[in-house]
């Protein structure tokens, strides 16, 4: 028995994992994680600056910069770090979701609504293609996000230890 060719896939176009990957790769926000190194770090630094600017007035209300400069800077840094952490979390969740959909042997999809879900078993050539996309395109992105999160955690822990020893 011959399996269905790729073009006879019953999954609606917008729900096919490879198309979800293409949409994610082209989206304004999620493509940040796939940018070149310098552009990626500029985006992360920009988010950190925005977070710092948002957190600074709150920190200034608790720690007036004229009297308590170091606690003000540390708490502003932590606020900026939280903003970066939220962005990294959103990026990671989006890329992880698409990665999981591509790695699975079956695709769950909805034909017209939430009440009529179906499952399609990927043909071997589709499964191989999808797993290659995960290995060569998505895994490096997830590793970059993980490394960035680890660096951020280290910086935030450093701030917290400085705070403790003040």
LUMNUBA-877454 format. One record per residue (C-alpha): z, y, x; residue in three letters. Coordinates in nm, 4 decimals, always signed. Layout:
residues N
<node><up>Z</up><north>Y</north><east>X</east><residu>Ala</residu></node>
...
This chain:
residues 166
<node><up>+0.0000</up><north>+0.0000</north><east>+0.0000</east><residu>Unk</residu></node>
<node><up>-0.0974</up><north>+0.3366</north><east>+0.1359</east><residu>Unk</residu></node>
<node><up>+0.1478</up><north>+0.6300</north><east>+0.1227</east><residu>Unk</residu></node>
<node><up>+0.0640</up><north>+0.9686</north><east>-0.0210</east><residu>Unk</residu></node>
<node><up>-0.1105</up><north>+1.2110</north><east>+0.2134</east><residu>Unk</residu></node>
<node><up>+0.0769</up><north>+1.5271</north><east>+0.3047</east><residu>Unk</residu></node>
<node><up>-0.1352</up><north>+1.7380</north><east>+0.0701</east><residu>Unk</residu></node>
<node><up>-0.0281</up><north>+1.5237</north><east>-0.2288</east><residu>Unk</residu></node>
<node><up>+0.3387</up><north>+1.6068</north><east>-0.1813</east><residu>Unk</residu></node>
<node><up>+0.5010</up><north>+1.6412</north><east>-0.5260</east><residu>Unk</residu></node>
<node><up>+0.7588</up><north>+1.8922</north><east>-0.3997</east><residu>Unk</residu></node>
<node><up>+0.6834</up><north>+2.2488</north><east>-0.5155</east><residu>Unk</residu></node>
<node><up>+0.5478</up><north>+2.4568</north><east>-0.2277</east><residu>Unk</residu></node>
<node><up>+0.8481</up><north>+2.6916</north><east>-0.2056</east><residu>Unk</residu></node>
<node><up>+1.0887</up><north>+2.3936</north><east>-0.1897</east><residu>Unk</residu></node>
<node><up>+0.9120</up><north>+2.2023</north><east>+0.0882</east><residu>Unk</residu></node>
<node><up>+1.1331</up><north>+2.2081</north><east>+0.3981</east><residu>Unk</residu></node>
<node><up>+0.8514</up><north>+2.3111</north><east>+0.6321</east><residu>Unk</residu></node>
<node><up>+0.7725</up><north>+2.6087</north><east>+0.4056</east><residu>Unk</residu></node>
<node><up>+1.1422</up><north>+2.6981</north><east>+0.3860</east><residu>Unk</residu></node>
<node><up>+1.1397</up><north>+2.6985</north><east>+0.7665</east><residu>Unk</residu></node>
<node><up>+0.8339</up><north>+2.9274</north><east>+0.7758</east><residu>Unk</residu></node>
<node><up>+0.9947</up><north>+3.1652</north><east>+0.5259</east><residu>Unk</residu></node>
<node><up>+1.3153</up><north>+3.1754</north><east>+0.7275</east><residu>Unk</residu></node>
<node><up>+1.1254</up><north>+3.2309</north><east>+1.0518</east><residu>Unk</residu></node>
<node><up>+0.9367</up><north>+3.5246</north><east>+0.8986</east><residu>Unk</residu></node>
<node><up>+1.2273</up><north>+3.6835</north><east>+0.7120</east><residu>Unk</residu></node>
<node><up>+1.3549</up><north>+4.0184</north><east>+0.8333</east><residu>Unk</residu></node>
<node><up>+1.7128</up><north>+3.9039</north><east>+0.8945</east><residu>Unk</residu></node>
<node><up>+1.6848</up><north>+3.5399</north><east>+1.0003</east><residu>Unk</residu></node>
<node><up>+1.4143</up><north>+3.5983</north><east>+1.2591</east><residu>Unk</residu></node>
<node><up>+1.6732</up><north>+3.7885</north><east>+1.4659</east><residu>Unk</residu></node>
<node><up>+1.8018</up><north>+3.4573</north><east>+1.5962</east><residu>Unk</residu></node>
<node><up>+1.4548</up><north>+3.3675</north><east>+1.7286</east><residu>Unk</residu></node>
<node><up>+1.3865</up><north>+3.6975</north><east>+1.9052</east><residu>Unk</residu></node>
<node><up>+1.3497</up><north>+3.7236</north><east>+2.2806</east><residu>Unk</residu></node>
<node><up>+1.6771</up><north>+3.7429</north><east>+2.4689</east><residu>Unk</residu></node>
<node><up>+1.6914</up><north>+4.1212</north><east>+2.5192</east><residu>Unk</residu></node>
<node><up>+1.5869</up><north>+4.2008</north><east>+2.1602</east><residu>Unk</residu></node>
<node><up>+1.8393</up><north>+3.9489</north><east>+2.0274</east><residu>Unk</residu></node>
<node><up>+2.1259</up><north>+4.1002</north><east>+2.2262</east><residu>Unk</residu></node>
<node><up>+2.0243</up><north>+4.4529</north><east>+2.1184</east><residu>Unk</residu></node>
<node><up>+2.0512</up><north>+4.3430</north><east>+1.7545</east><residu>Unk</residu></node>
<node><up>+2.3914</up><north>+4.1827</north><east>+1.8145</east><residu>Unk</residu></node>
<node><up>+2.5140</up><north>+4.4909</north><east>+2.0040</east><residu>Unk</residu></node>
<node><up>+2.3844</up><north>+4.7140</north><east>+1.7236</east><residu>Unk</residu></node>
<node><up>+2.5804</up><north>+4.5153</north><east>+1.4671</east><residu>Unk</residu></node>
<node><up>+2.8859</up><north>+4.5405</north><east>+1.6936</east><residu>Unk</residu></node>
<node><up>+2.8495</up><north>+4.9194</north><east>+1.7165</east><residu>Unk</residu></node>
<node><up>+2.8137</up><north>+4.9483</north><east>+1.3394</east><residu>Unk</residu></node>
<node><up>+3.1214</up><north>+4.7290</north><east>+1.2941</east><residu>Unk</residu></node>
<node><up>+3.3098</up><north>+4.9359</north><east>+1.5507</east><residu>Unk</residu></node>
<node><up>+3.2170</up><north>+5.2589</north><east>+1.3687</east><residu>Unk</residu></node>
<node><up>+3.3339</up><north>+5.1139</north><east>+1.0379</east><residu>Unk</residu></node>
<node><up>+3.6582</up><north>+4.9783</north><east>+1.1854</east><residu>Unk</residu></node>
<node><up>+3.7441</up><north>+5.2883</north><east>+1.3901</east><residu>Unk</residu></node>
<node><up>+3.8598</up><north>+5.5127</north><east>+1.1027</east><residu>Unk</residu></node>
<node><up>+4.0766</up><north>+5.2297</north><east>+0.9732</east><residu>Unk</residu></node>
<node><up>+4.2172</up><north>+5.1717</north><east>+1.3209</east><residu>Unk</residu></node>
<node><up>+4.2717</up><north>+5.5464</north><east>+1.3656</east><residu>Unk</residu></node>
<node><up>+4.4804</up><north>+5.5556</north><east>+1.0488</east><residu>Unk</residu></node>
<node><up>+4.7106</up><north>+5.2883</north><east>+1.1916</east><residu>Unk</residu></node>
<node><up>+4.6966</up><north>+5.3830</north><east>+1.5599</east><residu>Unk</residu></node>
<node><up>+4.6230</up><north>+5.7513</north><east>+1.6235</east><residu>Unk</residu></node>
<node><up>+4.3938</up><north>+5.7619</north><east>+1.9288</east><residu>Unk</residu></node>
<node><up>+4.5846</up><north>+6.0602</north><east>+2.0741</east><residu>Unk</residu></node>
<node><up>+4.9090</up><north>+5.8598</north><east>+2.0897</east><residu>Unk</residu></node>
<node><up>+4.8078</up><north>+5.4920</north><east>+2.0932</east><residu>Unk</residu></node>
<node><up>+4.4659</up><north>+5.4773</north><east>+2.2580</east><residu>Unk</residu></node>
<node><up>+4.4723</up><north>+5.1124</north><east>+2.3726</east><residu>Unk</residu></node>
<node><up>+4.5801</up><north>+4.9659</north><east>+2.0345</east><residu>Unk</residu></node>
<node><up>+4.3184</up><north>+5.1865</north><east>+1.8679</east><residu>Unk</residu></node>
<node><up>+4.0415</up><north>+5.0562</north><east>+2.0964</east><residu>Unk</residu></node>
<node><up>+4.1549</up><north>+4.6942</north><east>+2.0648</east><residu>Unk</residu></node>
<node><up>+4.1736</up><north>+4.7022</north><east>+1.6864</east><residu>Unk</residu></node>
<node><up>+3.8343</up><north>+4.8768</north><east>+1.6638</east><residu>Unk</residu></node>
<node><up>+3.6880</up><north>+4.6109</north><east>+1.8932</east><residu>Unk</residu></node>
<node><up>+3.8299</up><north>+4.3362</north><east>+1.6739</east><residu>Unk</residu></node>
<node><up>+3.6784</up><north>+4.5027</north><east>+1.3674</east><residu>Unk</residu></node>
<node><up>+3.3389</up><north>+4.5161</north><east>+1.5362</east><residu>Unk</residu></node>
<node><up>+3.3795</up><north>+4.1521</north><east>+1.6381</east><residu>Unk</residu></node>
<node><up>+3.4486</up><north>+4.0512</north><east>+1.2801</east><residu>Unk</residu></node>
<node><up>+3.1251</up><north>+4.2200</north><east>+1.1710</east><residu>Unk</residu></node>
<node><up>+2.9303</up><north>+4.0283</north><east>+1.4382</east><residu>Unk</residu></node>
<node><up>+3.1061</up><north>+3.7066</north><east>+1.3347</east><residu>Unk</residu></node>
<node><up>+2.9910</up><north>+3.7519</north><east>+0.9727</east><residu>Unk</residu></node>
<node><up>+2.6320</up><north>+3.8071</north><east>+1.0863</east><residu>Unk</residu></node>
<node><up>+2.6436</up><north>+3.5016</north><east>+1.3143</east><residu>Unk</residu></node>
<node><up>+2.7903</up><north>+3.2934</north><east>+1.0327</east><residu>Unk</residu></node>
<node><up>+2.5123</up><north>+3.3941</north><east>+0.7933</east><residu>Unk</residu></node>
<node><up>+2.2429</up><north>+3.3279</north><east>+1.0534</east><residu>Unk</residu></node>
<node><up>+2.3950</up><north>+2.9927</north><east>+1.1432</east><residu>Unk</residu></node>
<node><up>+2.4278</up><north>+2.8787</north><east>+0.7825</east><residu>Unk</residu></node>
<node><up>+2.0667</up><north>+2.9660</north><east>+0.7037</east><residu>Unk</residu></node>
<node><up>+1.9229</up><north>+2.7922</north><east>+1.0087</east><residu>Unk</residu></node>
<node><up>+2.1534</up><north>+2.4906</north><east>+0.9672</east><residu>Unk</residu></node>
<node><up>+2.0463</up><north>+2.4472</north><east>+0.6040</east><residu>Unk</residu></node>
<node><up>+1.6771</up><north>+2.4403</north><east>+0.6953</east><residu>Unk</residu></node>
<node><up>+1.7468</up><north>+2.2109</north><east>+0.9905</east><residu>Unk</residu></node>
<node><up>+1.9273</up><north>+1.9643</north><east>+0.7649</east><residu>Unk</residu></node>
<node><up>+1.6440</up><north>+1.9716</north><east>+0.5090</east><residu>Unk</residu></node>
<node><up>+1.3877</up><north>+1.9038</north><east>+0.7798</east><residu>Unk</residu></node>
<node><up>+1.5860</up><north>+1.6163</north><east>+0.9361</east><residu>Unk</residu></node>
<node><up>+1.6442</up><north>+1.4283</north><east>+0.6120</east><residu>Unk</residu></node>
<node><up>+1.4195</up><north>+1.1355</north><east>+0.5224</east><residu>Unk</residu></node>
<node><up>+1.4169</up><north>+1.2416</north><east>+0.1585</east><residu>Unk</residu></node>
<node><up>+1.3651</up><north>+1.5793</north><east>-0.0045</east><residu>Unk</residu></node>
<node><up>+1.5550</up><north>+1.6682</north><east>-0.3195</east><residu>Unk</residu></node>
<node><up>+1.3661</up><north>+1.9160</north><east>-0.5345</east><residu>Unk</residu></node>
<node><up>+1.3643</up><north>+2.0602</north><east>-0.8842</east><residu>Unk</residu></node>
<node><up>+1.0457</up><north>+2.0566</north><east>-1.0866</east><residu>Unk</residu></node>
<node><up>+1.1258</up><north>+2.3263</north><east>-1.3402</east><residu>Unk</residu></node>
<node><up>+1.5027</up><north>+2.3760</north><east>-1.3495</east><residu>Unk</residu></node>
<node><up>+1.8418</up><north>+2.2509</north><east>-1.2421</east><residu>Unk</residu></node>
<node><up>+1.8386</up><north>+1.9672</north><east>-1.4943</east><residu>Unk</residu></node>
<node><up>+1.5364</up><north>+1.7723</north><east>-1.3700</east><residu>Unk</residu></node>
<node><up>+1.5925</up><north>+1.7069</north><east>-1.0003</east><residu>Unk</residu></node>
<node><up>+1.3737</up><north>+1.4566</north><east>-0.8199</east><residu>Unk</residu></node>
<node><up>+1.3720</up><north>+1.2968</north><east>-0.4757</east><residu>Unk</residu></node>
<node><up>+1.0646</up><north>+1.2520</north><east>-0.2573</east><residu>Unk</residu></node>
<node><up>+1.0614</up><north>+1.0160</north><east>+0.0404</east><residu>Unk</residu></node>
<node><up>+0.8776</up><north>+1.1759</north><east>+0.3306</east><residu>Unk</residu></node>
<node><up>+0.5896</up><north>+0.9785</north><east>+0.4809</east><residu>Unk</residu></node>
<node><up>+0.6469</up><north>+0.8879</north><east>+0.8485</east><residu>Unk</residu></node>
<node><up>+0.4064</up><north>+1.1534</north><east>+0.9812</east><residu>Unk</residu></node>
<node><up>+0.5799</up><north>+1.4267</north><east>+0.7814</east><residu>Unk</residu></node>
<node><up>+0.9220</up><north>+1.3073</north><east>+0.8981</east><residu>Unk</residu></node>
<node><up>+0.8096</up><north>+1.3080</north><east>+1.2629</east><residu>Unk</residu></node>
<node><up>+0.6578</up><north>+1.6565</north><east>+1.2287</east><residu>Unk</residu></node>
<node><up>+0.9733</up><north>+1.7920</north><east>+1.0635</east><residu>Unk</residu></node>
<node><up>+1.2026</up><north>+1.6410</north><east>+1.3252</east><residu>Unk</residu></node>
<node><up>+0.9882</up><north>+1.7831</north><east>+1.6044</east><residu>Unk</residu></node>
<node><up>+1.0245</up><north>+2.1276</north><east>+1.4464</east><residu>Unk</residu></node>
<node><up>+1.4014</up><north>+2.0796</north><east>+1.4450</east><residu>Unk</residu></node>
<node><up>+1.4098</up><north>+1.9605</north><east>+1.8065</east><residu>Unk</residu></node>
<node><up>+1.1845</up><north>+2.2247</north><east>+1.9583</east><residu>Unk</residu></node>
<node><up>+1.2220</up><north>+2.5259</north><east>+1.7305</east><residu>Unk</residu></node>
<node><up>+1.5530</up><north>+2.5187</north><east>+1.5434</east><residu>Unk</residu></node>
<node><up>+1.7924</up><north>+2.3475</north><east>+1.7881</east><residu>Unk</residu></node>
<node><up>+1.7481</up><north>+2.6225</north><east>+2.0515</east><residu>Unk</residu></node>
<node><up>+1.8225</up><north>+2.8838</north><east>+1.7851</east><residu>Unk</residu></node>
<node><up>+2.1373</up><north>+2.7008</north><east>+1.6726</east><residu>Unk</residu></node>
<node><up>+2.2469</up><north>+2.6625</north><east>+2.0359</east><residu>Unk</residu></node>
<node><up>+2.1952</up><north>+3.0355</north><east>+2.0942</east><residu>Unk</residu></node>
<node><up>+2.4040</up><north>+3.1194</north><east>+1.7872</east><residu>Unk</residu></node>
<node><up>+2.6771</up><north>+2.8771</north><east>+1.8999</east><residu>Unk</residu></node>
<node><up>+2.6861</up><north>+3.0299</north><east>+2.2496</east><residu>Unk</residu></node>
<node><up>+2.6982</up><north>+3.3794</north><east>+2.1041</east><residu>Unk</residu></node>
<node><up>+2.9856</up><north>+3.2755</north><east>+1.8782</east><residu>Unk</residu></node>
<node><up>+3.1710</up><north>+3.1297</north><east>+2.1763</east><residu>Unk</residu></node>
<node><up>+3.1227</up><north>+3.4508</north><east>+2.3763</east><residu>Unk</residu></node>
<node><up>+3.2407</up><north>+3.6548</north><east>+2.0792</east><residu>Unk</residu></node>
<node><up>+3.5449</up><north>+3.4306</north><east>+2.0325</east><residu>Unk</residu></node>
<node><up>+3.6286</up><north>+3.4720</north><east>+2.4012</east><residu>Unk</residu></node>
<node><up>+3.6045</up><north>+3.8509</north><east>+2.3790</east><residu>Unk</residu></node>
<node><up>+3.8141</up><north>+3.8622</north><east>+2.0635</east><residu>Unk</residu></node>
<node><up>+4.0770</up><north>+3.6322</north><east>+2.2170</east><residu>Unk</residu></node>
<node><up>+4.0865</up><north>+3.8561</north><east>+2.5246</east><residu>Unk</residu></node>
<node><up>+4.1499</up><north>+4.1551</north><east>+2.2976</east><residu>Unk</residu></node>
<node><up>+4.4209</up><north>+3.9617</north><east>+2.1164</east><residu>Unk</residu></node>
<node><up>+4.5941</up><north>+3.8617</north><east>+2.4451</east><residu>Unk</residu></node>
<node><up>+4.5818</up><north>+4.2204</north><east>+2.5713</east><residu>Unk</residu></node>
<node><up>+4.7345</up><north>+4.3249</north><east>+2.2397</east><residu>Unk</residu></node>
<node><up>+5.0152</up><north>+4.0694</north><east>+2.2751</east><residu>Unk</residu></node>
<node><up>+5.1023</up><north>+4.1769</north><east>+2.6271</east><residu>Unk</residu></node>
<node><up>+5.1132</up><north>+4.5512</north><east>+2.5517</east><residu>Unk</residu></node>
